[in-house]
Amino acid sequence: MNFEHLPHPAPVPADTRDSAIADPGFGKLFTDHMVSIDYDEGQGWHSATLGPRGPIALDPAASVLHYAQEIFEGMKAYRLADGTMALFRPQANAARFNKSAARLAMPAIPEELFIEAVRQLVLKDQDWFPSVDGGALYIRPFMFATEAFLGVRPAKQYKFLVILSPAGNYFKSGSPAVSVWVSDYTRAAPGGTGEAKCGGNYAASLVPTGEAFAKGHDQVVFLDAAERKWIEELGGMNLFFVFDDGRMITPPLRGTILPGITRDSILTLAREQGLDVAEEMYSIDQWRADAESGKLVETMACGTAAVVTAVGKVASHDGEFTIGSGGPGQLTGAIREKLVGIQRGTVEDTHGWVMKLG
Ligand SMILES: *Cc1c(COP(=O)(O)O)cnc(C)c1O
C-alpha cells in the first residue's frame, strides 16, 4: 500500500523541539506527524497517509465512543550507536495487535502494513529522538471503531493511527525500586479481555491505580478475579519473582494476563543463561511469607515503557512487606542491562529481535 505524504504547514521549530526533547517526561510530548489508515467492510484497509499530527473528526455516534471498540500497542524506537533507528521485535507487536483485534471483533491489519506504518513515521520524526539518557521514541499504534451506529454489533468502519511520543523515565521518581499496592479490585476475569491490549481494560484499572497513587505507591498489583489469591500482574507490567536458590518464576498467562513481549524476552534470556525459570502460579500469601523469610530475594516488573524495574515494597490492606533490601536486586540489574543492551545495540542480538530502519 502506498502512503500519501501530506505536507506539514507548521512543524515545531527546531529550537523549541530540541529543548522539549531534553526533558520529555513520559507520554506528554508528541512529534509532528502521524500515520492514518482507514478500514471499511468490503473495501478493506485504504487511504494510508503520513501527515501532520492533529485532531480527528468523529461522528458523535462513532461506536468507539459508546462501546469502547479500541485496541492499542506500545513499542519503542531506539537509536543505535551509528545513528540508525531500530525497533525491538515489532513483528511480536503486530501479531499481538491482531490477536487483540480478534478478541474485540475488529479486522486484522496485515503485519507488514502495521510495521511499515511504524517505520515510515519513526524515520519521518527521528529528529524528535530524546536527548536524555535512556530516552526512546515511544510508539503508540491504535485502532478504533468509527462507524456511526448505536446498535450493538461489531462496527463496519475503523481507523488505525500511529503517533510518537519522545520518552524519558516512565516512573516519576525515576527511583531504582518501586512500591506497589495490592488492589481489592480485579482487572481481568476468566473469559474476559485480560489478554487483549484494549483501552477498556485500562479504563477499569484507573480507580485501583488512583487508589495506589493516593496511598503513595507507584503501581497497582492485581490478583486473579476467581479466587483473589493468585498474583497476576501490575496495571501495565508483568511480574517475575526471584528466589535465593536462583530460581525464577512468572505467573502463567491463563487468558487473564497480558502476554508481554518484555516478559517473553526475559523468559528467553533467562533460560538461555541456564537459569531455572518457570511459568508458575504464585499466591499473595506466599509472596509475603517468602519475602519475610528471605527465600524471595527479588521481584521485577517488566514492560516496554519502563523495561525492567525492581519492586521494593508491597502494601495491601493486610500491611506492608519489603523485598530484599528494598532496592534493586542483582538479577534485576543484570537482566535489565542485557535487555537494554540488545535493544540499543551494545549487546549482540542473537535472536534477530532488532529491526534496523532506514
Ligand atoms: C502492554 C502491557 C504489558 C507489557 O507488555 P510489553 O509487551 O512487555 O510492553 C503488561 N501488562 C499490561 C496490562 C499491558 O497492557
The ligand as a MOL file (V3000), in Angstrom:
LIG
                    3D

  0  0  0     0  0            999 V3000
M  V30 BEGIN CTAB
M  V30 COUNTS 15 15 0 0 0
M  V30 BEGIN ATOM
M  V30 1 C 1.4520 -3.7010 27.4690 0
M  V30 2 C 1.2120 -4.3790 28.7740 0
M  V30 3 C 2.2060 -5.1220 29.4300 0
M  V30 4 C 3.6320 -5.2150 28.9500 0
M  V30 5 O 3.7780 -5.6960 27.6630 0
M  V30 6 P 5.1210 -5.4260 26.8420 0
M  V30 7 O 4.8910 -6.0450 25.5320 0
M  V30 8 O 6.2320 -6.0440 27.5880 0
M  V30 9 O 5.2650 -3.9320 26.7900 0
M  V30 10 C 1.8610 -5.7840 30.5980 0
M  V30 11 N 0.6230 -5.6910 31.1230 0
M  V30 12 C -0.3490 -4.9630 30.5300 0
M  V30 13 C -1.6850 -4.9070 31.1630 0
M  V30 14 C -0.0880 -4.2810 29.3500 0
M  V30 15 O -1.0490 -3.5530 28.7840 0
M  V30 END ATOM
M  V30 BEGIN BOND
M  V30 1 1 1 2
M  V30 2 1 2 3
M  V30 3 2 2 14
M  V30 4 1 3 4
M  V30 5 2 3 10
M  V30 6 1 4 5
M  V30 7 1 5 6
M  V30 8 2 6 7
M  V30 9 1 6 8
M  V30 10 1 6 9
M  V30 11 1 10 11
M  V30 12 2 11 12
M  V30 13 1 12 13
M  V30 14 1 12 14
M  V30 15 1 14 15
M  V30 END BOND
M  V30 END CTAB
M  END
